[in-house]
Amino acid sequence: MAGCWDERLYKNSSVVSLTGFEGEIGKLTAYYAYPEATTTEMKTVIITGEGVSPRDVRQDAELKVEQTLDLSVLATILISEKTAEHDIYKFWDGYFRDAHSPVTSKLAIVQGDLKPFFEVSEDKQSTAGDFYDRFITSLEDNSMVIPYTLQTASSVIFENAQDLALPYFKMGEEKNPKAEGIALFSGRSFTGKTLSIDEAVLLNILNNSLGFATRISYLYEDSPLTVRLNKLKRKFEISENKIDIPLKLEFILSEFPDDNLDDTNTRLELEKFLEDEIEKDMKEVIKKLQEAKCDAIGIGRQVRAFHPKWFNEDWGEHFSTLDISPKVDVEIVKTGILE
């Protein structure tokens, strides 16, 4: 029989949907955002806590509210880029030790001070955490960031065969948060290096972590060209110090005013152009990953699973020395309603 012995009523708690950390262990600041209803409106309240650890700052914040902070519906965790340069798991550990804490919260790294990212949520109709949750989900749907939650991100940093790449936000000129790209991690620490949104889309293709829509845009002979990925086939060809990544990409044409694709030669030229440009840009992405010692593609998983004798426990260092070559094969399978 179900009972109410363990019930926790919303009216007795301040239900936090968004939290964030800046500083470092020993001198840490945290922000908590929760909704509060008045007779005329629903507003977002922001509470600040200070202390030596994530649990300590939460206790300090609870001294400033009339009700206990409840993180059971926490939607998003924001972390300052300077804070993320330290061992990031130290800021997550407490969530796994509390049975009421969700492990499906979204994660993001932010540029500069955290407070403006919380203040912008005060004018939103939804709760602060839900605003960022939907923001990150939309980026995932468009293959602009790799989908990670608190649980999956923590699994990756303990695995030692793949590295994190988390959404990277900055405050825009209009005082609205803007997705600037993705933050690259090596082990448990942010490297200070990032990829742009366009580069992040290519990383999602290399990582085979595609969302609902994956679009790539170029200029082809001064004409705009945008294609949407219809199908992807990817594999790894692994030898001791060389990794080839053959990619078969089937595209749907989304934008190309020049048309004339009923001509076989024009179509072949366009496919060759896309192959060359995408392969060149992917090589640049891989170069940046190797400079950051960030295996966000997950090559280490493949090596450890199928070629364990070549797997190095210090995988980040070993990954940065590999010869990694993407091999792109493009086919345009749909051209639009006019042809």
N, C-alpha and C positions, 0 to 999 in steps of 0.2 A: 504494500500500500504506500502511495506517495504521501509525504507529510510536509509540513512547513517549518520543521525544526531548523533548517539551514537557509531559510529565506533571507534575502537582503533587499530591502525596499529602496527604490530610487530616491524617494523623498528623504531618506536618511543619509544619503551620500552625495558627494560632489563627483559626478561621473565624468572622468577625464577622457577625452577623445584624442588629444594631441599633447605630446610631451617632447622635450628636446634638451640637449646637454651642450654646454660650452665650458671651457677650462680644462682641467686635468685632475686626475685622482690626487687628492690632498687639498685641492682648491677648486671646487667644482660648483657650477651654477646650473640649475635646471628650471625649466618653465613648464607649467601645466595649464592647459586651457580646458574649461568645462562650461556648459551652458547653464544659464540661470534665468528663470522665468520671473517676469514682473507682471503687474496687472495689465500692461499694455503691449509688452513685447518680450521676445526671447533674445537675450544678449549673451555674449561670450565673456567670461571672466578669466583673467590671466594671473596666475600666482607664481611667484619666484621663490625658489629655495636655494640655500647655500650650505655647503658642508664639505666633507672629505671624501664621500663616496655616493654613488647613486641612491642607495637606501637612506643615507644620512640626509641628503638634500630633500628627499621626499618627506622625511620626518619633520624637517625644518619648515617645509611648505605647509604641512598640516597644522602647524601652530598658528597659521594665518587664515584659516578657514573655519567656518562654524560646523562643518561636517567632514567626516573622513573622506579623503581622496580615494576614489574607487577607479582602478585602471582595468576593470574587467572587459570594457568595450573599447580599449585603446586601439585607434585605427592607424596612427602614423607616429613614427619617431624621427625627429630631425636631429642631426648632429653637426656641430660646427666643424669646418674643414681642419682647423687647428687641433681640435679635440680628436678627430678621427686619425690624426697622424700617430697617436698612441695606440696601444692595444685596444681595439674597438670592443672586443668581447667583454671587457671589464664593465662596460656600460650596459650590457645586456644580461649579464649573469643573473641578476635578481629576478628577472621576468620568468626564468625557467624554474626558479625555486618557489614561486607563488602559484598555487593551483588555480587561482582566479585570474591570472594574467593570460591574455591571448597570445598565441605564437604566430598569428596570421597578420600582425601589424606590418604595414609598409615601412620602408626605410629610405631616407634621403640624406645626402650631404649638402650643406649650405655654405655659401661664400659669405664671409663677414660675420656680423653680429646676428644672433638668433632672434632677438626681440622683435625686429620689424616683420619677420615671417609669422610671428604670433599676432602682432597687432593688426595685420592685414585681414585676419580672419574675423575680427570683431564686427565687420560690416557685412559678413556673409550670412545668408539665410540658414544655411546648414551648419552643423557643428564644425569646429575648426578641423578636427581630425578627418571627418568625412570629406571636406573640401580637398585636402591634400591626397587622400586616398583615391578620390575620383581623378584628380590631376595625374597621379602616377599611373593609374589604371589606363587612362587615355593614351599615355605615352607607351605603355606596354602594348596596347591594341594596335598602335601604329609602328611597332617594332623599333621604337626609339630608345628603349631601355630594356635590359634583361629582367624578366619577372623574378623578383626575390621577395620573400617575407622574412620575418625574424627567424622562423624555424629553418627555412632553406638556406638563408645566409649563414647562420651559425653552423649548419652541417658542412658548408663549403669550407669555412675557415679551419675546421678541425680535420678536413680530409687530406690536406697537404698535396693535392694533385690538381687543384683548380683555384683560381683567385676570384675575388669579388669585383664587380663593376656596378656601382650603385648610382641612382639618379643624382645629378649635381645641379643645384638651383642657385640662382643669384637674384637679388632684388632689382627689378627693372626700373627704368626711369620714371614710369608712371606709378611707382610704389606698388607694383604687383609682382609676385614671384614669377620667374621665368626659368624654364628648363634650358640650361646652358650646355648640357651634354651628360657624360657619365664620368664618375670618379673612379680611378684605377687603384686597386689595392694590391699589395704584395704581402702575402701572409695575412696578418691581422691589422695591418696599418695602411692608411691612405698614403700614397706615394707623392701626393702633390701634383700629379700629372692627370690630365683629363683628355677625353675624346669629345669632339664636337658632335652635334646631333647627326649630321650626315655620316660621320665616321661610325657613330653608334649603330646606325642602320646596317652598315656593312658588317660590323661585329656581330649583330644579331643573326645575319645570314651565315657567317662563319661558325657561330655557336649553335645554329639551327634552333633558335629560340624565337620563332616568328610569332607576331601577333596577327590580328585580323587582316591588317593591310600593311604591305611593305612597299614603299614607293622610293624610286631613285630618279633624280633629275639631272640633266646635263644640257649644254648648248651644243647642237649639232649644226655646223655651218651657219651659225647665228640664228638658228631656229630652236625654240624651246622643245625639249624632249623629256617626257616623263613616262616611266614604265612602272607597272605594278607587278610584283612577283606573283605568279600563279602556282608554280610548283618548284620545289627544290630537291635535288638529290646531292648528297654530300657523303664523302668517305675520306678516310685517312690512309695514306700509303706511307708506312713508317719503316725507316732504317735507323741505324745507330745514331747518326747525327743529322739526318735529313728527314723532313716531313713534307710530303706533297699532299695538297688538299684539292682533289678534283671536285669541281662544282658544276652541276648541270642546272642552269637557270632557265625556266620558262616564263616569259613575260607577256603581259597584256599591255598594249599601248594605251596610255591614258591621255597623252597630249603630244601632238605632232602636227602642226598646221600645214606642213609641206605635203603630207599624204604621199601619193604615187607609190604606195606599197604593194600595189598589184603587180608592179615590175619586180621580177625576181632579183635582178642585180641591185636595185635600191634596197630591198629588204636585206640582202646578204651584206651590203655595205653597212647598213645600220646595225646589224647583229655584230659585225666585226668591230665596229666603233664601240659598242657597249662592252664587248669582251675586253678590249684593250683598256678602256677607261676604268672599268670595275676592277680588273686585275691590278692595274697600277695603283688604284686607291686602296685596295685591300692590302697590298704590300706595304703601303705607308702606315696603315692601321697596325699591321703586325710588327713593323719596326718600332712604333710607339709602345706597343705592349711589351716588346722585348727590352726596350730602354727602361721601362718601369718594372721589369721583372714580374709582370702580371699575366699569368696564363688564364685570361678570362674565357678563352675558347674551350678549355677543357682537354687540351692535348695530353696533359699528364694522366688523365683518367684512361685514355686509350692506350698509352704506353704501359701504364701499370697493369692494365687488365690483359693485354695481348702480347706485350714484350717486356715482362717484368725485369729481365736481366739488364735492360737499358734504362730502367727507372732509377732516378737519383733522389734520395730523400730530401736533399736541398734542391727541390725541383725548380724554384724560382731562378736560382743561379744557373742551373742547367738549361732551363727553357730559354734564357737570354742568349745562349751561345748556339742554338740550333739553326740550321738552314731550313726555313719554312717557306714554302712556295705554293700559293694558290694557283690553280689552273681552271680558268673560267670558260665554260661553253654556254653560249646564249642562243635561245630560240624564241622568236616572237610568234606566239601561237594565236593571238587575237589582235586585230588592228582597229576595231571600232565599228560603229553601226553604218558608216558610209560605204564600206567595202565588204 
